Amino acid sequence: MSTSRISSGRGTAARVVVGIGALFALVEVVYILMVVLGANQANAFFGFIRSVADPLALFFPGLFTLSNNDIGVLINYGLAAVFWLVVTGIIARLLR
């Protein structure tokens, strides 16, 4: 196997990892926007996004308890989005 083929595979793997991190962060941002903008929480799409965003937020929900729920969601889920971007960025850099 040639060196260029190995480095090309590593580059592809790194792009996949970054893409996954961006997708996870996008889910968190969509959830934040839906909460802050007052989306109907009984809506099926909202329920779907929440069911995906909650596990991806890991330990961040409840990290900061604020009297304003919108700001709490913004901070806690925003931190989760940043976490995914940073962690997958580091993993991608290691893969390259």
Contacts in CASP RR format, 6 or more apart in sequence:
PFRMAT RR
TARGET T0000
AUTHOR 0000-0000-0000
METHOD contacts of the structure
MODEL  1
MSTSRISSGRGTAARVVVGIGALFALVEVVYILMVVLGANQANAFFGFIR
SVADPLALFFPGLFTLSNNDIGVLINYGLAAVFWLVVTGIIARLLR
10 95 0 8 1.000
10 96 0 8 1.000
11 95 0 8 1.000
11 96 0 8 1.000
13 95 0 8 1.000
14 92 0 8 1.000
14 93 0 8 1.000
14 95 0 8 1.000
14 96 0 8 1.000
15 92 0 8 1.000
17 88 0 8 1.000
17 89 0 8 1.000
17 91 0 8 1.000
17 92 0 8 1.000
17 95 0 8 1.000
18 88 0 8 1.000
18 89 0 8 1.000
18 92 0 8 1.000
19 88 0 8 1.000
20 88 0 8 1.000
21 84 0 8 1.000
21 85 0 8 1.000
21 87 0 8 1.000
21 88 0 8 1.000
21 89 0 8 1.000
22 85 0 8 1.000
22 88 0 8 1.000
24 56 0 8 1.000
24 81 0 8 1.000
24 84 0 8 1.000
24 88 0 8 1.000
25 81 0 8 1.000
25 82 0 8 1.000
25 84 0 8 1.000
25 85 0 8 1.000
27 49 0 8 1.000
27 52 0 8 1.000
27 53 0 8 1.000
27 56 0 8 1.000
28 53 0 8 1.000
28 56 0 8 1.000
28 57 0 8 1.000
28 77 0 8 1.000
28 78 0 8 1.000
28 80 0 8 1.000
28 81 0 8 1.000
28 84 0 8 1.000
29 78 0 8 1.000
29 81 0 8 1.000
30 49 0 8 1.000
30 53 0 8 1.000
31 49 0 8 1.000
31 50 0 8 1.000
31 53 0 8 1.000
31 73 0 8 1.000
31 77 0 8 1.000
32 73 0 8 1.000
32 74 0 8 1.000
32 77 0 8 1.000
32 78 0 8 1.000
32 81 0 8 1.000
34 46 0 8 1.000
34 49 0 8 1.000
35 69 0 8 1.000
35 70 0 8 1.000
35 73 0 8 1.000
36 70 0 8 1.000
36 73 0 8 1.000
36 74 0 8 1.000
39 46 0 8 1.000
40 46 0 8 1.000
41 47 0 8 1.000
41 50 0 8 1.000
53 77 0 8 1.000
54 61 0 8 1.000
56 80 0 8 1.000
56 84 0 8 1.000
57 76 0 8 1.000
57 77 0 8 1.000
57 80 0 8 1.000
58 80 0 8 1.000
58 83 0 8 1.000
60 76 0 8 1.000
60 77 0 8 1.000
60 78 0 8 1.000
60 79 0 8 1.000
60 80 0 8 1.000
60 83 0 8 1.000
61 76 0 8 1.000
61 77 0 8 1.000
61 80 0 8 1.000
62 72 0 8 1.000
62 76 0 8 1.000
63 75 0 8 1.000
63 76 0 8 1.000
63 79 0 8 1.000
64 72 0 8 1.000
64 75 0 8 1.000
64 76 0 8 1.000
65 72 0 8 1.000
66 72 0 8 1.000
66 75 0 8 1.000
END
